[in-house]
Amino acid sequence: MRVVFLGTLAIAVTCLAAQVSSIAQTGALKNAIGMEFVKISAGEFMMGCSPDDNNCKNDEKPPHQVRITKAFEMEKYEVTQAQWKAMMMENQSAIAGDQNPVENVTRAEAMSLRTG
């Protein structure tokens, strides 16, 4: 079954940061095809909606503490279809366009991009 991965796909490419080929003047890391990464530092934060927020879904409650124990890199923007095609040699997105976010991929495909 295919699942839409938009923001989640950005997380799946964190290992591509190991393939980073240059550091832009802003300090952002970029790989060979121009994917820009930012460093996520270790630390703690509260995740979820505040108790008085009525616009939340049930899975966003209750707020809870999240701990990131090891720093990592994450792509700054959603993976575009052009980037996906450059890495995976195919594009099965339903809403075609090189600058559109990639969608209609399985978790396994997203993980193979990450380790590719």
C-alpha positions, 0 to 999 in steps of 0.5 A: 500500500502506498502512503503519502510522505511529505514532511515525513520524507524529509526525515527519511533523508537524514542519512544523506547528510553523510554524503554532503559534498559542500557547505554553503556560506550560510553554514547549511549543508548541501549534497551533490544534487542540492538538497539542503540540510540543517542540524537538529541538536540534541535536547528536549522539547514539549510536543503536542497541543496545549490542553486548552487548544480545541483545534487539535486532533486526538493523537496530538494530545496530551502534550509530552516531553520528547528527548533527542539524544543524538544530533542529526541532519534533516533536509530543510525542505520537502523532497521534490520530485526532481530530487527523488528522480535524481536519486531513485531514477523514477517518480510515481507521484500523482501530482506531477511537477519537478518542484512539487513534493514527492508523494505516493511512496511507501515507507520502504522506498523512503528508507531506501532513499535515506540509505541509498 
